[in-house]
Each structure stands twice: as structure tokens, then as C-alpha cells.
Amino acid sequence: MANDSASDLTISSEPISSEEVVRAAWEEAPDRLADLAGSLTDAHNAWHEHSINLVASHNVMSPRAKAILCSDLVENISSGAIGSRPHTGTVLLDRVETMLVETAKKLWGVPYVEYRAPSGNLANALFMLGAMDRGDRVIGLPERYGGHYSYSDSFASERSLEWTNIPCYGDDIPEINLELLADEVDRVRPKWLMVGSATSMFPYPLREMSEIARGVGARIFFDGAHFLGLSAGGQFQDPLAEGATVMTGSTQKTLPGPVGGMVLMRDEDVAERVIKKTDAFISNYNNNRCAALVVTLAEMMAFGKEYAAKVVSNAQALARALDAEGFQVQGGDRGFTTSHVVVVDLRTVMDSTAAIRDLETARISCSKAGWPATYPDRPGLRLGASACTRRGMGDDDMKQVARLLRRVLLDREEPAVVRRDVQEMASGFTGVHFCF
């Protein structure tokens, strides 16, 4: 049913294939190459301007923050850190990035912030490579139950960590077995407990975990990649207030800023090691991103509580509407979700790869999802409400979105036909809300 996504991109009226793109890169026609890059970028932007974005890791930057990304900061890169840069002309930049640090401290209630990571994944890396020693014992969330590979596999291997899985249960909604966890912590005596997931719909029992960890002198790391904006707005949970020593996160997911990562820390010894490692690993970084992030954090100070509450409300409205339309939505007995994430089981409907392809043809973006019973397969959809919320959609609009998904996936209506209605709906939500 779905068309090849490459053939859906057009320049003027002529389709451009992936083969033509590769050929252009090798041709002796650099002006053609430059024109093609600009045209494809314009086509990509137009595609998204006339689509519905349900990707849980996406959001929408404000025009004011986006404008800073195109400022002279994009080329006048100043390496180093605040107050210790190797060249002059950076006094005003230091003041901008000091605002970033101080605003982040205020929003999340921590004394230490590392803000130079180019992504949330690399924020995890900077924490693990900085705060941990080779051979440290760690008890962490396994991938089957939502643990991210960046700390459960790749970076753990780089540090030769002695890894033990957090005891979990639940085929659909992951749960931590606190009784077994207490036994494992007492047996292993780890330095760190590591928790957090990209598909969390319900909070973790961090207060109880913190009490267990303190019994052996361990500390808690929380991967908040998806939840920085929600926690800053008082939704989902506040990991740093509930016992976590460190929270990392992405700055472009529920926090609607430019792509990047942060490490938020409560303890001085951890902060010293992480910042020192960042100094060693990251020389140049995107100062324009940091300045744009100041605007995003200011927006969160002004509108964060209203915005985060609306994100959760929209996610719940979307889940209820999808359930009413006949989809099997995870977590129904618990109200479906308390975060921005909704997970839909497609096993009785169609293959998830075909589903996201058909939705893409209809101009609805999303990603595949799995849960413990299906690991490592991902036979469902992960849907997020952040980008739609930032565009101004509300609970009633989520009902319309659910109907559009039903038409494509349950009614098996031609995606190109549904696309016209998707584009018409998207055209009514072109502004950015909860911003200056």
C-alpha cells in the first residue's frame, strides 16, 4: 500500500530517487550538488510542515530559539569551558552559557550541570566514563525491560563494568521487583543502580530504590532522555528529588530545545569527575546550541508547568481515543500512560514495519515499539504527544488523530487518500505554543 519514501520527495515537479542522490555526490557538478542539498532540505521541511508528528523523541523548537542556531555563534566556535577558553572574544559567550547552567540548576534543583554533550546518548557516556572506574559493580535495568543500550551494553563494556540486571517482571508493563532488588543489592554491593527507559509510561519506584541503595552506599543514575521537559514541568516524576544522584537527558524530546544532552548532578565528587572527563573528550562544541537552549529553558520557566501537563493530557487523550477506535493500547488497566508515551500492540493488526511505512505515506510519523513479552521484536507503535502539543493540538484533536490512524491501519484505507486529510489537519497547526 505504501509508496517508497524516497519517491515521495519532489524537487519542483520531478521526483528525486536515492540513486540520483548518490550519483550527484560523485558527479563533477558541485553547483548541482549544492542545489540538490538545498532542495531536498526544503522538501523535507515541507513534508514535516504538512504532517502529524507522533515520534516520541521529537519536538518543535520555538522560532526565537531556532533563530539563535543561525546566528554567528554557529561559526565562531569557542572551545573549552566557561572562564577557561584558549582564545579571546568569549566574554559574552561565557555569560550566555552561565545563564544556561544557572537556569538548569534552578529548573531541576541541582548544584551541578554539564551541558556540552551533543546528544543524550553521549551524556550517558560522559557520566559513565567520568564517574565510574573500570570493573565497578553496577545493577541496571535490562534491555528487555526498557534499559537503553548506551548504558546497559556499549558504555558498560567500555568501562568493563560488572553488570547485574535489576530484577523485573511484567510481560506488558515493566515492573521492578523491589524485594528481589534488595537481595541483589545486598549480594552484589554495587556502586550504582541505573534505571530509565525510552518507553516508560509510568514512574519508577525511585524512593524505595534509593532507600535500598543507601543501605550499601550505592547511588542512583536515572536516564531521563525522554523526561527532562516533563520533570521540569512537574509531571511524570522528579527523579532528582526522589533519590537519584544523577539524571542525564536529551534537550530535544519532551524538553523542546535543540539537539543535545545534559548531565544533572547532586554530588560534588561526581560532578568533578564528569566535568573533567568532558573537558578531555569535548574540545569544540556547538555554542549556538547552548545559547538557543537558554531560550528553551526560559520558556520552561514561564510555560513549563502548563506545557508538561498538556503533553500528558494529550497522551492520555490519544490513548483513550485509540482504544475507542479499536486498537489494543498498552496499560489500559492503569489509565494507559502518565507520560508522553503511548504504546499500541499491532500483533493482531499488521506487521509494524508495514504499519509505520503506510503511516509515513499518509504523513504520520511514529516509530516501532516492543515490550518485555516481545523482546527483542518490536511489533507495536510508540507514539508521543510532545510535538503535537507544542503545535497547539488538544484533547479533541487527539480523537481526530486516532481516527486517522484507524483509517490507515484498521480500515486499510489507501494511505495516499488519508494523506489529504492529514495535510488539511496539519495546516491548522503551524504555530508554536508555550513559547515567547
ABEGO torsion letter per residue (X at the ends): XBBBAAAABBBEABBBBAAAAAAAAABBBAAAAAAAAAAAAAAAAAAAAABBBABAABBBBBAAAAAAAABAAAABBBBEBBGABABBGAAAAAAAAAAAAAAAAAAAGBABBBAABABAAAAAAAAAAAABBBGBBBBBBBAAAGBBAAAAAAAAAAAGBBBBBBBBBEAABBBBBAAAAAAAAAAAGBABBBBEBAABABBBBAAAAAAAAAAAGBBBBBBAAAAAAAAAAGBGBBAAAAGBABBBBBAABABBBBBEBBBBBABAAAAAAAAAAAAAABBBBBAAAAAAAAAAAAAAAAAAAAAAAAAAAAAAAAAAAAAAAGBBBBGAAAGGBABABBBBBAAAABBAAAAAAAAAAAGBBBBBBBBAAAOABBABBBBBAAAAAAAGBBAAAAAAAAAAAAAAAAAGBBAAAAAAAAAAAAAABABBBGBX
